[in-house]
Amino acid sequence: MTPAPPRRLTSELQHLGRTIHDLVPQIAESIESDLQEVFATGRPISGREIALERPARPSEDRYLVLGHYPVFSADGSVLSVGTSVTDITDRKRSEEALAGLNRALKAEIAERARVETQMRRLATVVEATPDFVGIADAAKQILYLNRAFCEALGRWPDREPLSITDCQSESSLQAVLGEGLTTAERGNVWRGETEFRFQDGRLIPVSQLILAHRDAEGSLEFYATIMRDISERKQLEETLRRHSQQLSEANHELARASRLKDEFLANMSHELRTPLNGILGISENLHEEVYGPLTPRQHRAILDVEDCGRHLLDLINDILDVAKIEAGKVELELGSLDVEQVCQASHRLIKEAALKKQISVAVVIDRSLRQLVADQRRLKQILVNLLSNAVKFTPQGGKLGLDVVGDRVKREVRFTVWDTGIGISPADQTRLFQPFLQLDSGLTRHYEGTGLGLVLVKRLTEMHGGALHIASEVGKGSRFTVVLPWIENDSRSDEAEDSSQPVAVSVSCGAPHEPGATPLILIVDDNTFSVRGLKDYLVFKRYCVELAADGETAIERAEGLHPDLIFMDIQMPGMDGLEAIRRIRLMPGLSAIPIVALTALAMPGDRDRTLEAGATEYVSKPASLDQLHRLIRSLLRAPEEAGSE
């Protein structure tokens, strides 16, 4: 019996007669190409590396090296081609692993070089900075100090052992060792102001920062600190503090000087008026020959004394009035006055002075203008000052006049004093209303006076809620126009009120206001004159009117009365109008009530801020009363009152 061949041989014999495509389909084309080349050339081919997947294990790549060599026949032709196969998978994988290690090593080397470059740059910066930079270990022993630190301290850690206590002044040790390091150890950055002692003993203030660094396990590794010289900042702060103190003292002294000036002017004016009144009284008695007859020459002398005395009295009165106005001690005594009577009285006071200079005076008054609510004495003072100036600055034989016109549309009264005098240049017009300033103020002055007349005119006009305008041309004359609100008094109110009191009409509508009744309007304003004029007008138009002088009172009255409309001033003592509007808008039943801001604020942005606070409309003062009436009717949609126009 013939023995059976070995199993391996049996497996190999099974592949006899099979094509290359049957054996290794993945690389058949490449092998066939190489075999054909060997048959054609008779030259062997070696070192062909190929990769393929094992059929038994498709996911496993294998790497092989193939060699092809010819087998020649007796005549030298290629009889067959033999192929050798070497598995180099393990070697290939070792080479790839080595290449990966080489790449990782190169990357690590590059990263280390980059870090070293950064560290060199950082070290260069730290060494060059004038700040003091230091590092200490967890035991508080110094590891590093930069050059500035070493030079200032006069000690180097690479030459001698140093501790944190060697690098801080005695005055700063407690803060650094206690608060500074403790705060840093908790993971926070400590910032404080300490002192640094130079090697020569000098102490400078520094701002100091301390940080604590921990390793990967969380153990404290080292401390770092940076100190910066703040001597210059401290000096600037001290200089600023001294300047602020000096400025505060100067402001206090200016306020004190201003107060003393006002008090001095008021006291001196009062003291001067007393003897001056005596002089004028005696002069008048002498002129009336109470003490016996006088010669014509003596009469002329006494008249000169009286004229000089009255002129001096006018100057003193002006000084006293300015001092009182500046101190806020002047209050208007408002009442109904006859416009023509006041104008004629003012004319009579300057008539004699005009006749002496042969100046013609024309007084023209709008006949439709009869009554006006104002302070009669102060209005006369305004007109007399303007007329006196016109006489003073108009040459011999010139002209001047007083024109009074009422504008019913704008509800204004315009008092215009004009002259054909010397006129005023545009540059000088800007300086007209400065106290104690005269345009002709040199040693060669041609015109007498203190320079207070126009200041008084402007202040008194503004106190009435009016405005003063000027138009002038050098050599042709000037026109000064005083514009006052045209407020007329209701005759029934004249009968009902005491004539000694300021004119006002009080109409109470009860609290709360009943819907459908006569409209109730709440006026909120701390200016008596503004309130009085608007109230009288609204009462005349058959509205109910209630008053409040500040924001808090306005809120209380609005809540209690539930008015149909509110006129709200903005600038008031205590709570201002904006805050009052905001609070009223939050009250039940008042969120939609019309609120008209009636204010003297007229700067850019004032309107927007007022409307944002909740106001329905914004009206700047001075406002036409007729305009306000139309606005009320528009907001309330009330029918026209019979006979009220």
ABEGO torsion letter per residue (X at the ends): XBBBBBAAAAAAAAABGBBAAAABAAAAAAAAAAAAAAAAAGBBBBGBBBBBBBAABAABBBBBBBBBBBBBBAAGBBABBBBBBBBAAAAAAAAAAAAAAAAAAAAAAAAAAAAAAAAAAAAAAAAABABBBBBBBAAGBBABBBAAAAAAAGBBAAABBBBAAAABBAAAAAAAAAAAAAAAAAGBBBBBBBBBBBAAGBBBBBBBBBBBBBBAAGBBABBBBBBBBAAAAAAAAAAAAAAAAAAAAAAAAAAAAAAAAAAAAAAAAAAAAAAAAAAAAAAAAAAAGAAEBBBAAAAAAAAAAAAAAAAAAAAAAAAAAAAAAAAGABBBBBBBBBAAAAAAAAAAAAAAAAAAAGBBBBBBBBAABABBBBBAAAAAAAAAAAAAAAAAABBBGBBBBBBBBBBAAAGBBBBBBBBABAEBBAAAAAAAABBGBBABABAABABBEAGAAAAAAAAAAAAAGBBBBBBBBBGAEBBBBBBBBBBBBBAAAAAABBAABBBBBBBBAEOBBBBGBBBBBBBBBABAAAAAAAAAAAAAAGBBBBBBABAAAAAAAAAAAGBABBBBBABBBEBBAAAAAAAAAABBGAAABBBBBBBABABBGAAAAAAAAGBABBBBOBBBAAAAAAAAAAAAGBBBBBGAX
